[in-house]
Amino acid sequence: MLYLEGTGEDMRNILRTWRLTASIGGLLLTAQAGYSAAQQPNVEEIVKKSVAVNDASWKAAPNYSYNEQDVSMKLDDSGGVVSKQQKMYRVLMINGSPYNELIRLDGEPLSVTQKAQEQSKLKAEVKRRNHETKSATQARIEKYKSGRAEEHLLMTQMTSAFHFKYAGEEVVRGHTCYVLDALPKPDYQPPVEKARVLTGMNGRMWIDKATYNWVRVTAKVIKPVEFGYFIAKVRPGTQFELNQDPIEGNVWLPVHFSQAVNARVLGFYGIRTREEEHYSGYRRAETALLTGAQEAGR
């Protein structure tokens, strides 16, 4: 399958799968291998514990609705902004899968007319999902789960893709963290196309010492990686950063994700973009849906 053929949207979709929708933090930390017993602290034990707690957060993510602010920028070759679009959504979990309700556009509240249109769409979607057939409900939910499973499949490849090295401790947003550097294994053979990008990346992650949750993850492409029978190439300059915070109990979810893409398709079509995503207002999906349905019905 040629994931990067044709447009930059396919490229961005590949990069977005690096993130857990509750979590791209797992991208570089689900590795388990290659640690020296002499290292202090025990890196293997840190990774083992962090994998367990962060996997639990990933599984808990569908229980929450939230606000998501997306900022998309197209860049020129020097990194200057050519165009910029900003949208803010209220993401509601409705009967097993998410629905995005637009609430702000280019930093401004919606007009009265736009707001009424969005609330009408929400009301219609709630009604449709409440009255759809059992098979339709199952198909919709399975499609959503399939996307998450694809992310998880990519993450499981980290178990054989990276070596980890202890790099010290730092305080990040009030959390005292273990710092680990991730370096690609030279003999790693990706079994699926999307995992190929791992062969050209390294990264750093900050793990909360008290809970073993991921506080920050950064990664960057350090050498060109080709996709789709050489149709596209991801190049140095492609990088991302994820930040997570505690939401409820020991559930940690993303609060900020950024990615910069530097790629070339068919040897001449350049793609340079930057995207920022900010997450806030996490609440239990049942409460969010009730509120959304009430507002849509006004």
C-alpha positions as CSV (number, residue, x, y, z in Angstrom):
1,M,0.0,0.0,0.0
2,L,1.4,3.4,-1.0
3,Y,0.7,5.6,2.0
4,L,2.3,8.8,0.6
5,E,1.2,8.8,-3.0
6,G,-0.4,12.0,-4.3
7,T,-0.9,14.5,-1.5
8,G,0.6,15.8,1.7
9,E,-2.5,14.8,3.6
10,D,-1.4,11.1,3.4
11,M,1.9,12.1,4.8
12,R,0.3,13.9,7.7
13,N,-1.9,11.0,8.4
14,I,1.1,8.7,8.8
15,L,2.7,11.1,11.2
16,R,-0.5,11.5,13.2
17,T,-0.5,7.8,13.8
18,W,2.7,8.1,15.9
19,R,0.5,9.6,18.6
20,L,-1.7,7.6,20.9
21,T,-5.4,9.5,20.6
22,A,-5.0,9.2,24.1
23,S,-1.2,9.0,23.6
24,I,1.6,9.2,21.2
25,G,3.9,9.1,24.1
26,G,4.1,5.3,23.6
27,L,5.9,5.8,20.3
28,L,9.3,5.5,21.8
29,L,8.8,3.9,25.2
30,T,7.2,0.6,24.5
31,A,10.7,-0.9,23.8
32,Q,11.9,-3.6,26.0
33,A,15.4,-4.7,25.3
34,G,19.2,-4.0,25.3
35,Y,19.8,-2.6,28.7
36,S,22.9,-3.1,30.8
37,A,22.4,-4.5,34.2
38,A,25.0,-2.1,35.5
39,Q,23.0,1.0,34.7
40,Q,21.6,3.0,37.5
41,P,18.7,3.4,37.8
42,N,17.3,0.3,36.2
43,V,16.2,1.5,32.8
44,E,14.5,-1.7,31.9
45,E,12.4,-1.5,35.1
46,I,11.5,2.1,34.4
47,V,10.3,1.2,30.9
48,K,8.4,-1.8,32.1
49,K,6.5,0.2,34.7
50,S,5.9,3.1,32.4
51,V,4.5,0.9,29.7
52,A,1.9,-0.6,32.1
53,V,0.6,2.7,33.4
54,N,0.6,4.5,30.1
55,D,-1.2,1.6,28.3
56,A,-3.9,1.9,31.0
57,S,-4.3,5.6,30.2
58,W,-4.5,4.8,26.5
59,K,-7.3,2.3,27.1
60,A,-9.1,4.9,29.3
61,A,-9.0,7.7,26.7
62,P,-12.3,6.8,25.0
63,N,-14.0,7.5,28.3
64,Y,-13.3,11.2,28.0
65,S,-14.5,14.1,25.8
66,Y,-12.5,17.2,25.5
67,N,-11.7,20.4,23.6
68,E,-9.2,20.3,20.8
69,Q,-7.6,23.4,19.2
70,D,-5.8,22.7,15.9
71,V,-3.4,25.1,14.2
72,S,-2.2,24.1,10.8
73,M,0.5,26.0,8.9
74,K,2.0,25.6,5.4
75,L,5.7,26.7,5.3
76,D,8.1,27.8,2.6
77,D,11.5,26.4,2.2
78,S,13.0,28.8,4.7
79,G,10.4,27.9,7.3
80,G,8.3,31.0,6.9
81,V,4.5,30.7,7.3
82,V,2.7,30.8,3.9
83,S,-0.8,30.1,5.2
84,K,-2.4,29.4,8.6
85,Q,-5.7,27.9,9.7
86,Q,-7.0,27.6,13.2
87,K,-10.0,25.6,14.4
88,M,-11.3,24.5,17.8
89,Y,-13.6,21.6,18.4
90,R,-15.5,20.1,21.2
91,V,-14.8,16.4,20.8
92,L,-17.7,14.3,22.2
93,M,-17.9,10.6,22.6
94,I,-21.3,9.7,21.3
95,N,-22.4,6.0,21.6
96,G,-18.9,4.6,21.3
97,S,-17.1,6.9,18.8
98,P,-16.1,10.6,18.7
99,Y,-17.9,13.5,17.1
100,N,-16.2,16.9,16.4
101,E,-18.3,19.9,17.0
102,L,-16.7,23.1,15.6
103,I,-16.8,25.9,18.3
104,R,-14.2,28.4,17.1
105,L,-12.7,29.4,13.8
106,D,-9.5,31.3,13.2
107,G,-9.4,32.2,16.9
108,E,-12.9,33.8,16.9
109,P,-16.2,32.5,18.2
110,L,-18.6,31.2,15.6
111,S,-21.3,33.7,14.3
112,V,-24.8,33.1,15.5
113,T,-25.6,31.5,12.2
114,Q,-22.6,29.2,12.3
115,K,-23.2,28.2,15.9
116,A,-26.8,27.3,15.1
117,Q,-25.7,25.2,12.1
118,E,-23.1,23.3,14.3
119,Q,-25.7,22.7,17.0
120,S,-28.2,21.5,14.4
121,K,-25.6,19.0,13.1
122,L,-24.8,17.8,16.6
123,K,-28.5,17.3,17.4
124,A,-29.0,15.4,14.2
125,E,-26.0,13.2,14.8
126,V,-27.1,12.3,18.4
127,K,-30.5,11.4,17.0
128,R,-29.0,9.3,14.2
129,R,-26.7,7.4,16.4
130,N,-29.5,6.8,18.9
131,H,-31.7,5.3,16.2
132,E,-29.2,3.5,14.0
133,T,-29.4,-0.3,13.5
134,K,-27.3,-2.6,15.6
135,S,-25.1,-3.5,12.6
136,A,-24.6,0.2,11.8
137,T,-23.5,0.9,15.4
138,Q,-21.1,-1.9,15.3
139,A,-19.6,-0.9,12.0
140,R,-19.1,2.7,13.2
141,I,-17.5,1.7,16.5
142,E,-15.3,-0.9,14.7
143,K,-14.0,1.7,12.3
144,Y,-13.0,3.9,15.3
145,K,-11.4,1.0,17.1
146,S,-9.6,0.0,13.9
147,G,-7.9,3.4,13.7
148,R,-6.7,3.1,17.3
149,A,-5.6,-0.5,16.7
150,E,-3.4,0.7,13.8
151,E,-1.8,3.2,16.2
152,H,-1.2,0.5,18.7
153,L,0.3,-1.9,16.1
154,L,2.8,0.8,15.2
155,M,3.7,1.3,18.9
156,T,4.3,-2.4,19.4
157,Q,7.1,-2.1,16.9
158,M,9.1,0.0,19.4
159,T,9.8,-3.2,21.3
160,S,12.5,-4.1,18.7
161,A,13.2,-0.7,17.1
162,F,15.1,1.2,19.8
163,H,17.8,1.1,22.5
164,F,17.3,3.3,25.6
165,K,19.9,5.1,27.7
166,Y,19.5,6.9,31.0
167,A,20.3,10.6,30.6
168,G,19.6,12.0,34.1
169,E,16.7,13.7,35.8
170,E,14.8,16.9,35.2
171,V,11.8,18.7,36.5
172,V,9.1,19.3,33.9
173,R,5.9,21.3,34.8
174,G,6.4,20.4,38.4
175,H,7.0,16.7,37.8
176,T,10.4,15.2,38.7
177,C,11.3,12.9,35.7
178,Y,13.6,10.2,34.6
179,V,15.1,11.2,31.2
180,L,15.7,8.5,28.6
181,D,17.3,8.9,25.2
182,A,16.1,6.6,22.5
183,L,18.4,5.5,19.6
184,P,17.4,3.3,16.7
185,K,18.8,-0.2,16.4
186,P,20.8,-0.6,13.2
187,D,19.6,-4.1,12.6
188,Y,15.8,-3.3,13.0
189,Q,13.7,-4.6,10.1
190,P,10.3,-3.0,10.0
191,P,7.5,-5.5,9.2
192,V,5.0,-2.9,8.0
193,E,5.4,0.2,5.8
194,K,4.5,2.7,8.4
195,A,7.1,1.4,10.9
196,R,9.9,2.3,8.4
197,V,10.1,5.8,9.7
198,L,11.4,4.4,13.0
199,T,14.7,3.4,11.3
200,G,15.6,7.1,10.9
201,M,14.5,8.6,14.2
202,N,15.8,9.2,17.6
203,G,14.1,10.8,20.6
204,R,14.1,11.7,24.3
205,M,11.4,11.1,26.9
206,W,10.7,12.3,30.4
207,I,9.0,9.8,32.7
208,D,7.4,11.0,36.0
209,K,9.3,9.3,38.8
210,A,6.3,9.1,41.1
211,T,3.8,7.5,38.7
212,Y,5.9,6.4,35.7
213,N,3.6,8.3,33.3
214,W,5.0,10.1,30.2
215,V,5.3,13.8,30.8
216,R,7.1,14.8,27.6
217,V,8.2,13.0,24.4
218,T,10.3,14.5,21.6
219,A,11.5,12.8,18.4
220,K,13.0,13.8,15.2
221,V,14.1,12.3,11.9
222,I,17.9,12.2,11.7
223,K,18.2,10.6,8.2
224,P,15.9,10.4,5.2
225,V,13.4,7.6,5.1
226,E,11.8,6.5,1.9
227,F,8.2,5.3,1.5
228,G,6.0,3.7,-1.1
229,Y,8.7,2.3,-3.5
230,F,10.6,5.6,-3.4
231,I,7.5,7.7,-4.1
232,A,8.0,9.8,-1.0
233,K,10.8,10.6,1.4
234,V,10.6,11.9,5.0
235,R,13.6,14.1,5.6
236,P,15.5,15.6,8.6
237,G,13.5,18.6,9.9
238,T,10.5,16.3,10.6
239,Q,9.9,16.2,14.3
240,F,7.3,16.1,17.0
241,E,6.7,16.8,20.6
242,L,4.0,15.5,23.0
243,N,3.1,16.7,26.5
244,Q,0.8,14.9,28.8
245,D,-0.7,15.8,32.2
246,P,-2.8,14.0,34.9
247,I,-6.5,14.2,34.1
248,E,-8.2,12.0,36.7
249,G,-6.6,9.6,39.2
250,N,-3.6,8.1,37.4
251,V,-5.0,8.7,33.9
252,W,-2.7,11.0,31.9
253,L,-3.7,12.3,28.5
254,P,-2.3,14.7,26.0
255,V,-2.4,18.4,26.6
256,H,-0.2,19.5,23.6
257,F,1.1,17.9,20.5
258,S,3.1,19.5,17.7
259,Q,4.6,18.1,14.6
260,A,6.7,19.6,11.8
261,V,6.9,17.8,8.4
262,N,9.7,18.0,5.9
263,A,9.1,15.6,3.0
264,R,9.3,15.3,-0.7
265,V,7.0,13.3,-3.0
266,L,8.1,12.0,-6.5
267,G,11.4,13.7,-6.0
268,F,10.2,17.3,-6.6
269,Y,6.9,17.9,-4.7
270,G,8.0,19.4,-1.3
271,I,5.8,19.3,1.8
272,R,6.7,21.6,4.7
273,T,4.0,22.0,7.4
274,R,3.7,22.6,11.1
275,E,0.7,21.6,13.2
276,E,-0.1,22.4,16.8
277,E,-2.8,20.6,18.8
278,H,-3.9,21.8,22.2
279,Y,-6.2,19.7,24.4
280,S,-8.2,20.9,27.4
281,G,-11.5,20.5,29.3
282,Y,-11.3,16.7,29.7
283,R,-14.5,15.4,31.2
284,R,-16.3,12.1,31.4
285,A,-18.0,11.3,28.1
286,E,-21.4,10.8,29.6
287,T,-21.4,14.3,31.1
288,A,-20.1,15.9,28.0
289,L,-22.7,14.2,25.8
290,L,-25.5,15.2,28.1
291,T,-24.3,18.8,28.0
292,G,-23.9,18.8,24.3
293,A,-27.3,17.3,23.7
294,Q,-28.9,19.8,25.9
295,E,-27.2,22.8,24.2
296,A,-28.0,21.4,20.7
297,G,-31.6,21.1,21.7
298,R,-32.0,24.7,22.7
